[in-house]
Amino acid sequence: MRNAITRLSTAAINKRLEKIQILIIDNSIHTSNLIKAVLEKFGFSKILVARDAYEGAKELRNNSVHIVFADWELKVFRNKADIPSKTDSLLLNGMQFTKSVRHSANSRNPFVPIVLSIERGNPCSKDSLRDCGVNSILTKPFDAATIAERLINIIEEKRLFIKSAFYRGPCRRLYLLPPPASGERRKSILRLANLNTNHSGAL
Amino acid sequence: MKHKIKQLDDVATIYKPDKALRNVIGSDVSLDTVFSPNVLKMAQQLINEARDSSFEQFSVDIKTLDIMLVKIAQTGNAAHSAAFVDIAEHVANIKGVAEFFNYRLVSNVCKHIIKYCETTHYQYDTRIGLIKELTNILHVVIKEKINDDSNVIGRKLQLSLDNF
């Protein structure tokens, strides 16, 4: 098996990577271009760029996108003639954008992996960012190795995808560890607590 | 393959991990080859080059901003809204790079400029005046290559920003 892996040439690998379509959504063209250049160095060539949340949603509807790199700031500066309602134009940040992709009935792929990049000192807590359904968070400034790490995690995704009325996104338990070997599970601890209560009359 | 579990009043549907990407790439492609140390080094070099030339890029961008400000002062009120959108979009480019490399002062000034491009609480002339003042601050920050408020000029500029 190992031999089969090593036998693949860079050109053959790049041909496979060509099939993956990545969407970058960022208000800054310079930043989009930089991330695009980094992804191209990795071998990805099908890269779409959108300027704001509205353009990003449009690209997602019209194309089969495999990974989304979204920035926190996704302001819609320009009045788009085809914005159907006020609510669409209010998609201003990456968190709201992610929620709309995960929950919207019009969403082409609510499961699409989303990597959200945030500025250092972003007022939102990591918990609230995680709860919006993103797959991964990139805190700026980040390096090429961090981008690669996020991509590897997405390609080798081991987490379940949860779809409920309150949350849609990858399972928020990052590590799927087996139960502790000691056998001290929550149920047994609770049962023990109940027994203690019954015997002592305390609590 | 999905399983349904009952959770109080909500039903959650659990889907198995999505292997679509792995299927597209193929199981015979090792990710260690795709993201080899050599590839990572070349990609990092791109980021480093962008960081090293970021202030030169800012200088080019701020020159364009100056031209835009001259134009907006010459245009009539009817064309102002569109011109403010152009300025906000242009400044968002600078802000993105500043945030990417953690140049907090540049990013803060840009945030203020965008704020005055978007607000409708002030008259056009007041907004243009404020944006010009902020652009002057941006000129100093970029010329002196001030990353944050850790030096004297940076602190003074940050204080003056707080008044905007």
Interface residues (C-beta under 8 A of the other chain):
Chain A: A4 I5 T6 L8 T10 I13 R16 L17 K19 I20 D26 N27 S28 I29 H30 T31 S32 L34 A37 V38 K41 F42 G43 R51 H66 I67 D71 E73 K75 F77 R78 F111 P113 E119 R120 K140 P141 D143 A144 A145 I147 A148 L151 I152 I154 I155 E156 E157 K158 R159 L160 F161 I162 K163 S164 A165 F166 C171
Chain B: Q7 D10 V11 A12 T13 I14 Y15 K16 P17 D18 K19 A20 L21 R22 V24 I25 G26 D28 V29 S30 L31 T33 V34 F35 V39 L40 M42 A43 Q44 L46 I47 A50 Q57 V85 A88 E89 A92 N93 I94 K95 G96 V97 E99 F100 F101 N102 S107 I114
